[in-house]
Amino acid sequence: MYKLKTSRSILKRFKVTSSKKLLRNKASRSHLLQKKKAKRKQKLRQVVNVSKKDILNFKSKLSYFY
């Protein structure tokens, strides 16, 4: 059987934990930060779990991590 390719773009954006959960960074943290409140920017720094519906789409693209 041929070797499966991992999607490198997904691998760069998400981290797979030891319990096979995916972690992601929140969006809206790259530019236009002047008008955002400090409390909002603090919350955008957090790392959160990817929803279960989205994980089903990523499983095939992250072949050797699941």
N, C-alpha and C positions, 0 to 999 in steps of 0.2 A: 504494500500500500504506500502511496506517496505521502510525503511530509506535508502536514497542514501548515498554512501560514497564519501567523498571528497578526491582527490588525495593529500596526505600530502606533497609529494615531490614538486608538483607544487606550493602549498600554501607557502612553505618555500622559494622558489626561486623568486616568483613574488608577487607584491603588487597590490591589487585591489583598485582603487580610487573611490571616491563617484560618479563620472560620468561613472562608469563601464569600465574604461580603465585599462589595465594591464601595470605595470612598471617593468622593469628588469634592472639588472646591466650588464655592458659590460664585456666580457670575457677577458682573457689574463692578469689578474691583480694579479695572485696568486704567481707565481714564475718566475725566469729568468728576474728579473727587472733591473739587472745591465746594460744590453745592450740596454735597451729601453730609448729613450730620455725623458727628464722631461716633455716636452710638450705633448708627446704621453701618458705618464702616467696620466697627468692631464685630458686629454680627456677620458681616460678609467674610471675615477672616476664618470663620469656623469651617471645619471639614464635616460633611454630612454623608449619610448613607445614600446610595442610589436606590430608587424605588424598585420594588420587586418586578413590576411590569417591564421596566427598562433592562433589568438584568437578563431577562429571557432573550432579548435582542442581542445582548453582548456575549452570551455564552458561546455561540458559534464562532464569533470573531476572536475570542480569547481561548483558543482550543486547548492549549497545554496548561491553563490555569484553573480549569474546572474539571 
